[in-house]
C-alpha cells in the first residue's frame, strides 16, 4: 500500500468539529478510491463503499428515493455489515455517475448518523446534472498523482534522508555529493515513472520500465475513452485533438499553446469549452501568461495566452514514445529531457498548491514559471543541462526594474548554491518549495468600529 500525504487531510477532516462530507477530486487513476478505502479500514469500526460506475443498485438507492429516510434504508439494505451510527464511514465512489447522490448529501450530513467521503474524477464537467450542490455541507480536497517525496517513500528511501534534505533546504546549505547523486538518480527515475499509483507500484515490485510503460499507455487509452464517453458529440473531436496535441506542442521550441497547430482555422472561442473540459477533468494543467511580475498574479493574467502540460510526466513520456524512458535513464545526451522536466515541475508545483503562470516579453524573453510564494511573485526557472547558470530571461528581469520580489530560483543539478539574488537548487528540492501555513489573522473588532460621541 502506497503512503499518501492526503491521508493527513483525511484525518484532520475526521477529527474536525465541523462535520461535513469530504469530497476528494482529481484525475482518473490517481488513487482516490484506494486511499479512501484504506482510511476507512484504519479509522472506522464499520464502513461500506458504493461504486456508482459498477453498481446500478447503488445508483438506484438515490435515484428512486423520495427522502433521506428512504436513502438510509437503502444503504442499510445494501450493506454487508452493520452500519453503526457515529462509527461508520460510507464511501461514495465516482459520485459524478450519480448526481442524485450528491444532491442528497446535504440532507445526509444534516441527519448525521454516518460520515461520508465522496470521490470524483469528472465532477467539474458533470456539474450541470446536479440539481442542488451541497454548498456548506461538503469539504473539497484536491488529489494528484504521487509527488516526488511520496515516490521516495514508495521506493524505500529512509525518512532520515528526506529529513536531511529538508534541513539543507531550510538552512541553505549544499547537499553532500553522495546523497545528491543518489537522489538525482531517483528523480530521473521519477521523471519516467511518474506518479500514477499503478505505475509506481509496478516499478517498486518489478523494476520493469516496459511494464510501467504498458500501464501508462493503458491509462492514456482510458483518458481517451473518457473523452468519448463524457463529452458532447459536437465537442468530442475538438477535445480529442486538443488532448493529443499537448505532447507535440511541449516538444516545440516555443511551447506556448497555439490552436492553429490543432486546426489551421481554429479560434479560441470555438475551442474554449473543450479546453475547459480537459482542465476540469484533471488531465491537463494550464499555465497563463502574466503581464506584470507582482502579486496577485491573477489580476495580471491573460487567459488568451497559455501553456498546457500533461498532468503526469510518466504519461507524457508514454505519449511521446520513441524509447524516451530508456534514453533518460541511460542519460543519453540526445534525449530531450528539458520538455519532460518542465512538465514534471508543472505537476509538482500544482501539487504543492501553486497556480501556474509564466512571463514573456520582447525585452526579457520567456521565464518558465511565476508563482505566488509568501504573497510575492517568485521567479522559477528549470534547467536540464550543466549550463544552468546561463539563464538570459531571468538575468534580464533581475537587472531591470520590473520585479521587486525576494525569491528567484533555478532548479537544476547543482547541490545547492547562491549567486547574488539567485538560488540554485537541485531538482528534488521542489519537495519543500511551498507556502507556509498562514498564521491566524484575528481581528480586534473594537479597533475597527469607531467610537460614537
C-alpha angles and dihedrals in degrees: 000000000000116000112235130194092221088073088078090056091050092051091048089051092050092051097043122111093225105077113209136144113269117229117197111198131183145111123310120279098018096119105264096137095042092050093049092048095050090047090053092051092050101043110026133066091215134019144165134191126213115201106202093190097053102030122065088178090060092053092048092057088070102027094056099036118109095194145004093269090059090051092052092049089050091051092051091049093051097043118102091203133044113276105227116202111241093009104062130091119200116199116205102199121203090359092180086079091064111042089175090064092057090046090056093047094090091057095043090053091048091050088055106197097123142022118245134207119186123196122197138174102182104027093130095053095045099042093110090068093061112094095200125010115219093241110179092014099070132066113204123209124182120225128197138182116286111294121220095269090053088048090054090051090051093050093050103255108160120251089235090064092052089046090052091052092049090051090052090050096052095040091045096232126139120259116247114264096245095049092041094055093046095051091044088058090051089050090054089052090049089051091065101030094047124188107289103128096227091051093046093048091049091051092048092050102038108016085216113140091189090060090048090052092052090054091048092051090049090053091049089052089051090053090052090050089052089054090051093046104040106033123084113257092244090056101037101093092046092053092047092049092049093049093048093048097056097081091047093049093049088057093057122101089242103042096189108125114254119189090204088072088061094044127357091224097040120140124195094234090057094050099036096096090049091052092048090051092055093046095048092046088058095236096116135028123216127216115194129208117247125206096207134034099230137096136291086049093186090071090058098043123120107209092194092063115060148140124223129215134188113251092237130033092214090058089049090054090050091048092049094049119174093121091287092152093058092045092052094048091048090046093238107189089218093061114107095225093160095076094051093040092055090048090051091053090051088055094047096045090053091048087052089058101261128136110224124241135157135199128223131170136156091243098051108019124226126325115204100227141359118192137171109254118176090345094305134099108261120198118223129187126181119210126186102182140058094263091073093135088066104085109145098180094050092045092051091049092050092050093050132069097243096097130047102171130122106229125073114159133182112195107207144124094292114118089227130301145145135235110184108300094348121095116204111206131178114253093252094059088079083089088078100034101107143107119278120243105272118250116244112274104212116178126207102225091199088067092052097050114070118225116254118220 
